[in-house]
Amino acid sequence: MKKTLVAASLVSLLGTTAMAETVGVSMALFDDNFLTVLRNGIQKYADEQGHDVQIEDAQNDVAKQLDQINNFIASGVDAIIVNPVDTSATQAMSDAAAAAGVPLVYVNRQPINVDSLPDNQAFVASNESESSRQGFIEQCRLWKEQGKDEVSVYVLQGELSNQAAVQRTQNYYDVINEGLCPVKVNIIDQQTANWSRDQAQNLMTNWLSTGTPFDGVLSNNDEMAIGAIQAMKAAGIDMDSVLISGVDATQDALAAMQAGELDITVFQNAAAQGSGALDAAVKLARGEPVEQKVYIPFELVTPANMDQYLQKN
């Protein structure tokens, strides 16, 4: 794995500020359950470690996020953490930080330039190729256990500008194409609900209005899965007749699982991502070596083991 080092000359220029870390954090948006856990994890870990973090809400606006990064640079922060609004728009952010010599760490969402990051930049997240893949394989196993040889499903996608949404959707097709699903899967429709519970509820309501029989829903995240569940319950669907999978293992998702509504989710360790990103940012500010890609493992969550995750996200 490529190591990164801040040049000794840069460290000497930073002087005393290198050891008094102030880290600017730009979050894609505050109004998201998982990202709230991630944000709170960064703040909690910073408080425990004695670091000063300035956390800003980009409100899902790429231009606003770039402005925040430039403002952090102008204010003299020692390092920057970014949870990107649009993962295809990160090159400009990397360029701005690199030109100013300020270390930058991307967290949770993979930047498009992840394989060409400057030496004082890094990426901390979970490997999205393992996310929904785990949940879908379990979903397939359960369908087979139910005696089904063929199923029809709907797919709820996250924001299409987001690498995680693209990869989580691709995982479903990879599982099918690799022969890892023992039942034939027909995808009735797939559309984006932008990670949103409300949008997913509306979309699922529209799908239900067609009267098309279906066996389950594959959702890129828990919030959309919950929205779909709410629509199904409102329509009088027997939740035992369908299998629903999500990703993140949020508290709301686990409550839905306890209620027998959500069948599968995958734990994404927000606290570990947050602390890992802050650790990387501080080390880069101090000129210490850091792995440029740090992956926190995803973990399959089902009713059988959900008790282990009730207090995590």
Beta strands, then each sheet from edge to edge (+ up, - down):
strand 1: 3-4
strand 2: 22-27
strand 3: 52-57
strand 4: 79-82
strand 5: 104-107
strand 6: 121-125
strand 7: 150-157
strand 8: 184-192
strand 9: 216-219
strand 10: 243-245
strand 11: 265-267
strand 12: 290-291
strand 13: 293-295
strand 14: 299-301
sheet 1: 1+ 12-
sheet 2: 3+ 2+ 4+ 5+ 6+ 13+
sheet 3: 8+ 7+ 9+ 10+
sheet 4: 11+ 14-
end
